[in-house]
Amino acid sequence: MTTLTIDLEAIAANWRWLAARHGQPIAAIVKADAYGLGADRVAPRLYAEGARHFFVAYPQEGAALRPLLPPDAVIAILNGFFPSHADTYLARHLTPVLGNREEIAAYTACAAAQARRLPAMIHVDTGMNRLGLTPQDTAALQTDPAALQALNIGFLMTHLASAEYAGDPGNIRQAHSLRHAASGALAGIPLSLANSSGVFLGAGFVSHLARPGAAVYGINPTPAQPNPMRPVLRLTAPILQLRRIPAGASVGYNAIWTAQRPTTVATVSAGYADGYHRALSNRAEAAIHPVTQGSGFDAARLPLIGRVSMDLATFDATDHPGLRQGDLLELIGPAVPPDEVAEWAGTNGYEVLTSLKPRGGRVYSAL
Ligand SMILES: *Cc1c(COP(=O)(O)O)cnc(C)c1O
């Protein structure tokens, strides 16, 4: 059984540190169940730290959050306004992030039907070509009195495409395009620009509200440099069996790993159904937990051997004769950072975190 331990104090410390670094307010990004760590626990904790803007992707996520937060918390829906869920936005006081003309028209009609202004944010596309108003759409909004009357626009926001590459010239272009959109009838509306990595890009990327997500959850926002964030989670699983196999014997499905020496195989109670990716087969390492010798989080590591299966993974324990059945391995955590696991799996830390489905449950405590 995998257990996910989550350190809310470390999450709060990361959020405070990013807020101090930004020097202007920052939001709490709690979409996808707070990157897999539990929005029901993370959001109230970050409210207590001073967060007043909460971003999720879907109205259902926002509706679940509303009863957990005081009324002055703004809950913004990044994927916009779903007219089929208009009642949810109204009843739960959700703020859609509007990113195209059709949405603006539908939400304006909704406000008209309510005979009141409704809260909104406007997403301006500055280079992602995904969601957000084109320059033509922005010009249309600037000259649309009905929409401007109906919408109480809290922020104009855009999303950086390559903020983790500090030298990418697109970053400056995007920041400039956002400021350019805040003209005419949209002048004076507060701006929201930086994601986690954007907070590290310097003065040109400071806005009225940064939106760091990943860094709050311990993912390195500056991949070319050491991670400045505190680790916030640990995924552990117990060793179910230790067995000795001779040189030449193979391990697991399809026999993709063969022992070159007499080997002790540690079979661990974790698999891809726990979010421990199958792509880690023959590639990952795990650390012995708790760390009994050495300093800090420098634990001895065991290589993963063979295929990761649904509920089990196998490690080479030959060099660690002290290990016993029932001992725990750290699969992801301070000693085996999510960014490193992501590299082994051919993905990023975001997907590692949002994949986690610990069947032994979540525990909220210090790491
Ligand atoms: C997810 C998301 C963020 C947070 O990005 P991180 O890279 O996790 O800091 C910010 N803004 C938008 C629009 C997002 O979708």
The ligand as a Gaussian input file, in Angstrom:
#p B3LYP/6-31G(d) Opt

LIG

0 1
 C       -1.787000      25.849000     -13.933000
 C       -1.738000      27.290000     -14.218000
 C       -0.917000      28.139000     -13.470000
 C        0.106000      27.614000     -12.500000
 O        1.230000      27.261000     -13.249000
 P        2.541000      26.629000     -12.559000
 O        3.460000      26.408000     -13.688000
 O        2.090000      25.385000     -11.906000
 O        3.028000      27.637000     -11.588000
 C       -1.016000      29.493000     -13.681000
 N       -1.867000      29.989000     -14.610000
 C       -2.635000      29.206000     -15.381000
 C       -3.518000      29.826000     -16.406000
 C       -2.596000      27.835000     -15.222000
 O       -3.353000      27.046000     -15.999000

